Amino acid sequence: MILVVMGVSGVGKTTIGRLVAETLGWRFIDADDHHPPANVAKMAAGVALQDADRWPWLDALNQLLRKEESAVLACSALKESYRARLLAGIRDARVVFLDGSKALIASRLAQRKHRYMPATLLDSQFAALEPPVDAIRVDVAQPVETSVAAIVGSL
C-alpha cells in the first residue's frame, strides 16, 4: 500500500508520516526531497508554484511510488488533480489529510524554519487546498501520537 500524508505546509506531514512509516515498518519518502532546483528556488524566493511547475515533480514521484510495495509519502498534494497524477496507476493507495486551522498552522510555522518554504506562502497553500473526499482525516490539533495511532488504526 502507498499512503500519502498530505496537507498544507506546517501540518506535520514529515513528522507524522515518518512515525507512521516507522510504526508500520514501511519506507518513508519526503516529497520535498524530490523538488527540482527551479521549484526550490521559486519557493525560497516566496513565489508560489504553479501547476506547470508541479507536473514534472508529481510525475517523478509517481514513478518512484510505482517501484514501492509499501511506503508512506509526505506530500502537500493540495489539489485533487495533483493526487490523481501522483497516484496514477497505483492500485493500493490511501490518502491521509492532515487538517488544521489556519491560525494553528500559522503559529507552528512561526516557530520553525523550513529549508526553503517560507511561512508567507501559507495563504497560497490554503487557497489551493481542495480537501480530499475519500481520505483518512486527522485533526492536527491533537497530539502527534494520537494522530499516528488514528492513521494506523484506520488502515
C-alpha positions in Angstrom: 0.0 0.0 0.0 1.1 3.6 -0.7 0.0 6.0 1.9 0.0 9.7 1.0 0.1 12.0 4.0 -1.0 15.4 2.7 -1.9 18.9 3.7 -0.6 22.5 3.8 2.9 23.4 4.9 3.3 23.1 8.7 0.6 20.5 9.4 3.2 17.8 10.3 3.4 15.7 7.2 7.0 14.8 7.7 6.8 14.2 11.5 3.6 12.2 11.3 4.4 10.4 8.1 7.8 9.3 9.4 6.3 8.0 12.6 3.5 6.1 10.7 6.2 4.6 8.4 8.3 3.5 11.4 5.2 2.0 13.1 4.3 0.0 10.0 7.9 -0.9 9.0 7.4 0.9 5.7 9.7 3.2 3.7 9.3 6.9 4.3 9.6 9.3 1.4 9.5 13.1 1.7 8.3 14.7 -1.5 10.2 17.9 -0.5 13.5 16.0 -1.2 12.4 15.5 -4.8 11.6 19.0 -5.9 13.7 20.2 -8.9 16.1 23.1 -8.1 14.0 25.6 -10.0 11.0 24.8 -7.8 13.1 25.1 -4.6 14.4 28.5 -5.8 10.9 29.8 -6.5 9.6 28.8 -3.1 12.7 30.1 -1.3 12.0 33.4 -3.0 8.5 33.4 -1.7 6.9 32.6 -5.1 4.1 30.0 -5.1 4.5 27.2 -7.5 2.1 26.9 -10.5 0.6 23.7 -11.8 3.2 23.7 -14.7 6.0 23.7 -12.0 4.4 20.8 -10.2 3.6 18.3 -13.1 7.2 17.1 -13.6 7.7 16.7 -9.9 4.4 14.8 -9.4 5.3 12.6 -12.4 8.7 11.8 -10.9 7.1 11.0 -7.5 4.6 8.7 -9.3 7.4 6.8 -11.0 9.2 6.4 -7.6 6.0 5.2 -5.9 5.3 2.6 -8.6 8.5 0.9 -7.5 7.4 0.6 -3.9 5.3 -2.1 -2.4 4.6 -0.3 0.9 5.6 3.3 1.5 4.5 6.5 3.2 4.8 9.7 1.2 4.7 13.1 2.8 3.5 15.4 0.1 1.4 18.6 0.1 -0.8 17.1 -2.7 -3.2 20.1 -2.2 -5.4 19.6 -5.3 -7.4 16.5 -6.4 -5.6 16.8 -9.8 -2.3 16.5 -8.0 -3.4 13.5 -6.0 -4.7 11.8 -9.2 -1.4 12.4 -11.0 0.6 11.3 -8.1 -1.3 8.0 -7.7 -2.0 7.3 -11.4 -1.6 3.5 -12.0 -1.2 2.7 -8.3 -3.9 0.3 -7.2 -3.5 0.1 -3.5 -3.3 3.7 -2.1 -4.8 5.7 0.7 -4.7 9.4 1.4 -4.4 10.9 4.9 -5.5 14.5 5.1 -3.8 16.4 8.0 -6.2 19.1 8.7 -5.9 22.1 11.0 -7.0 25.7 11.4 -5.1 28.4 9.6 -4.3 30.1 13.0 -2.8 26.8 14.4 -0.7 26.2 11.3 0.5 29.8 11.2 1.6 29.6 14.8 3.5 26.4 14.1 5.2 28.0 11.0 6.2 31.0 13.1 8.2 28.6 15.4 10.1 26.8 12.7 12.5 27.4 9.8 11.9 25.2 6.8 14.9 24.8 4.4 13.0 26.7 1.6 9.3 27.0 2.3 8.6 30.4 3.9 5.6 31.0 6.1 4.5 33.7 3.7 3.3 31.0 1.3 0.7 29.6 3.8 -2.1 31.8 2.4 -1.4 30.4 -1.2 -1.4 26.9 0.2 -4.8 27.3 1.9 -6.2 29.0 -1.3 -5.1 26.0 -3.4 -6.3 23.3 -0.9 -9.0 21.0 -2.2 -9.8 18.8 0.8 -10.0 15.2 -0.3 -13.4 13.4 -0.2 -12.3 9.9 0.4 -9.4 10.2 2.9 -8.4 9.5 6.5 -9.0 12.9 8.0 -6.8 13.8 11.0 -7.1 16.9 13.2 -3.6 18.1 13.8 -4.6 20.0 16.9 -4.3 16.6 18.8 -1.0 15.2 19.9 1.2 13.6 17.2 1.0 10.2 18.9 -2.8 10.4 18.8 -2.7 11.2 15.1 -0.3 8.4 14.3 -2.5 5.9 16.2 -5.6 7.1 14.4 -4.0 6.7 11.0 -2.5 3.2 11.7 -5.9 2.2 13.2 -7.7 3.3 10.1 -5.7 1.1 7.8 
